[in-house]
Amino acid sequence: MTSLCPAGGALAFRIWLTWSLALLMVVLPAERTPTESALQASSAEVASSGSGYELASRIEFNGGAIVDLAAADAGSLLVLAGMPSGFSIFRLSESGECQKFVSAGYLASLLGEEAKAQDWELHFDPATSMLVLLPRREGRLLVLDASDAPRLKRYRMGLPVHFRPGALAFLPGGGLLLYSGSFLPGASRAQLILFDPGKLSLTPVQLERPLSIILRLHPVDAGRAVALGYFTAEDAIASPMLATVRLEDGKVELWPESGGALLLAGAGPLLGVVRRRRTEVIPADCPGAAYELAVLDAGGRLAAGTRAVPVFIKPRDLVIGADAHFALILVSQPGGFSDLWLVDLRSQRKELVEQQVMLAGMMAGGNGFYLVPAGENAVRFYRLRTEGE
């Protein structure tokens, strides 16, 4: 199915697409080259009843080069797309309907005529319709209230001079939790800032325990977040740990025996963690198992109805669904792209969805996922199957 976005400038578009994809590639070498069985502990773990997903649609996108995506709801995405003349944000549904969401002219008026699409990350909170463009390099973030789209409200933030937001998280009930991703002269390490759009206020969170860096952060409710980071700044060889951070007073509670955690992803009160294996029992047919994927509650316990799943190669990114039934794992490949795996946390089934993927993520609600294959300017929408379907 072809989208309804305007085409325009086919030759210029192809040149732009090639250039844009090249700039977006980040080479993150894996510990070893994965094969189709790299994540599987044994063939017995792969369910014989068929795949856990089905292709809903494949949409050729003609509105520009796809640079980033964010789930808008259970059946549509926001697409940050670039052309040589500027970049826009579209809303694309799995049926192929495509509408302009934020125009190139409006973005240029806020970010400057020289702003390039590849310099920004797109974030969107379906619950509050808060849209954020986060700078990949220099610059301040752009925050918009899109609840009355196409009319948009811009939030202006006077961030501290030395604070450069490296990542963000949407707070339940509204608001942003920002944390720094670089160490500028004069900057506080691992600094957290709360933004309340209702009060238009910025509140620094003064952490009671020194940190060297926060790698990942997920709010489990309006008052607490779980962080993955280095909490012993004095120890140069310390491994990252998990900790609960109370946002009201900055109290930090370290999670015992959480050293060696690699990735953290969240969905509401549930946390997906890739960590070193908790057991020394390794299946004879898979001697190389080193990691496991587990879904935990806010107290660090294995979530009800789930089991830890062995992972046999170091992944670079992780997303979990809202009900902790499914997870997506990206494994780096030579050339800067990734293999995408779907993991069923209840049956422990692991499936290789696609090799050489540029972008992927879960749809809002966790009942489907999407991906953009490397070398294509198209979006694939998938639906997840539950037992009995």
Secondary structure, DSSP 4 states (H G I P E B T S, - for coil): -B--S----HHHHHHHHHHHHHHH------SS---TTTT-S-GGGS-TT--SEEEEEEEE--SSEEEEEEEEETTEEEEEEEETTEEEEEEEETTS-EEEEE-HHHHHHHH-TT--GGGEEEEEETTTTEEEEEESSSS--EEEE-TTTTS-EEEP----TT--EEEEEEPTTS-EEEEE-S--TTPPTT-EEEEETTTTEEEEE--SS--SEEEEEEESSSSEEEEEEE--TT-TTPPPEEEEEETTT--EEEPTT-TT--EEEEETTEEEEEEE-S-S---TT-TT--EEEEEE-TTSPBPTT---EEE-S--SEEEE-TTSSEEEEEEE-TTS-EEEEEEETTT--EEEEEEEEEEEEEPTTSSEEEEEETT--EEEEEEEPPTT-
